[in-house]
């Protein structure tokens, strides 16, 4: 079992702060088998292609009206 990094960007987005750099910094050190869990106020569709290019698969779950949880797993 790899390591798990969890990041909630809902507050950043509420404050109109762009979380892309924070997300990229969080996933940069991850290796095969590691998991990155993102909490966002909307389904972060543009991020999916970026993460796929970095070798991640993902699962999306809507927990609440403005709470999406996306679980990215780095592939080997």
N, C-alpha and C positions, 0 to 999 in steps of 0.2 A: 504494500500500500504506500503510495507516494504521499507527498505533503499536500496540505489543503490551504489555500489562501482565499480569504473571504473579504469582499470589498462592497460597501454600501455607498452608492453615489447619489442616492435620492436627495440628501441634504445639499450636496454640491449643486445639483441641477436646480433645486428650489432657489438657491442663492444666485442662479444664473452663471455658475462656474462650469467650465468645460472640463469633464473628467477624463478625457481621452489619454492625456499624458500620465495621469495617476494610474489608469488601467494598464497602460503599456509598461510602466515601471513595475507594477505588481506581477505581470506575467513574464517579464523578461528573464528572470532567473529560473523559471519552471522547467522541469525536465520530463521526459517520458514517464507517464503514470501519475504525474501530479495533477491536481484539480484546482481550478479557479472558479469561485462562486461569486457572481455579480448580482447585486440587488439594485434595481433601477425602477423609476416611476413609469416606464413605458417599455415596450418590447424593443430592444436595441438592435434592430435589423441591420443597420449599416456596419455594426461591429462584427457580425457573423462572418462576412467575407474576409475581413482583416484577420480574425482569429483562425479561420480555416487555412489561410495562407501561412500562418505561423504554426500549423500542424495540430490544431485543436478540433475536436468534435464538440458538439454542444446539445444540451437538452433545455427546453424552455418551459417554464411553469408560471402561470399567473396565480399569485397568492391572494391578491386583492385588486380592487379597481385600479389603484395606482402603485401596485407592488408586483414587479416581475422578478423572478429568480431564474438566472441562467447559469447552468453548470457546464463549464468547459473542462474537457479532459485532454491533456497533451498526449498525443500519440507517439509511438516509438519510431 
